[in-house]
Amino acid sequence: MNRAGDWSCRGCQHHNFQRRESCQRCGGLKPGVEFITGPDVRPGDWYCTIANCGAHNFASRSTCFTCGAFKVERGLDSDLSRARALGGRAAWKSGDWICTRYACNEHNFASRMECFRCNAPRETTANSFF
């Protein structure tokens, strides 16, 4: 059921509630929302590994703020791994970086000059490299 203010994602046509600033399914921005710098990814932070979630969570959280799934402990690389149950990503390497655009926070290989997901230019701040 559509309610006033609900919107459809331009990227995947998923129906989203008015309160969402980004698509629940693919992370695409709500029409009319501008890109802003996203949160820094810090040591200990983790990404939800539930199939289509992938949300960035602060180290202090034991459950995902988006879907409520429990943090999965996998060893040293788990904090930066974005391997998902479906379509997992390759392991992190030196120079890889996190896109800092709002609602993106995607892992990018060191060789990329722009984010593969949203095409945002690579930032050169220390906080975006691992």
N, C-alpha and C positions, 0 to 999 in steps of 0.2 A: 504494500500500500504506500503510495507516495503522499508525503505531507509537504506543506509549504516550506520551501527552502531546501528540500532534499535535492540532490544533484546526481547526474550520471557522469562517470569518469570518461574523459575524452580518449584515454588510452585503451581501456578495456571494457567500457560500457557498464561497469559494475554500479549498482544503485547504492548511494551513500547517504547517510543522514546529514541533516543540515549542520550539526555540530562538528563534523569532521573537516579538517583543513586539508587532508590528503586522503587518497583512496584507500579503503580498507584492504582491497585485494592487491593492488600493484604499487601503491605509494605515490601515484600521480597527484599533482596538486589540484585543488579545487579551482575551478575557473574564477579568475579575479584575484587569486592569492599570489603575492609576489614571493620570489625566492629570498630567503634570509639565511644567514649563517646558522648551521645546526650546532648541536652540542659537541663539545670536544670528546674524543674517545680517549680514555685514560687507562693506564695499567689496571687490570682487574675487571674492566668493563667486559661485557659479554653480549652476544647476539643470540636471540631465541632461535632454536633449531627446529621448531615446529614448521611443517611443510611450507606454508605461505606467509608466515609471520616475519621472521628475520629482524625483529625490532631490536634496536640498540638499548641495552639496559646498563645502569650504573653498577659498579662492583658491589655496592651495599645491598642490592636487591637479590633475593633468593627465588623470586618468581618474576615472570615477564610482566611488565607494566601494561602491555597491550592485550595479551591473550590469557595471562594467568598461569602459563605453563611453568613448571619448576626448572631451575637452572640445571643443565646437564654437565657434570664434571667429567672432563675427558683428558686431563693432563695439562702439560705446559702450554700447548698450542690452543687450548680450548677458549681462552679469553679473546683471541682475535680470529678464531675460525668462524666462517659464516657458512660452513657446510650445512645444507638443509636436507631434510629427509628426501626431498625431490629436487633434482638439479643442483647438487652440491658444487661448491666452488673449489678451485685448486688451493693448496696450502699457501700460507703467507711466505713471502721472501723479502729480503732486505730491499728497502726502497718502495715497497707497496704502500699505498695510501688510501685514506678514507675520504670520500666526497663529503664536503661540509655543507652542501645545500640542504635546506629544510626538507625533511621527509625522504631524503635519499640515503645518506650514510652508507653508500655502497663501497665494497672493497674493490680497488683498482690495482692492476699490475703496475710496477715501477715504470714500464715503458710507455704508459699512456699519458698524454698531455691533457686529456679531457675525460670526464667520467663516461664510462661505457653505457651507463643507464640513462643519465639525464643530460649529458653533453656539457656539464659545467666545467669551466677551465680548472686545471689543477692548481691548487693554492700552494704556495711555497713556505707556509708557516710550519714551524717544528711540530705543531700538534697534529698535523695531517699525515705524517709519515711514521712508519713502523719498521 
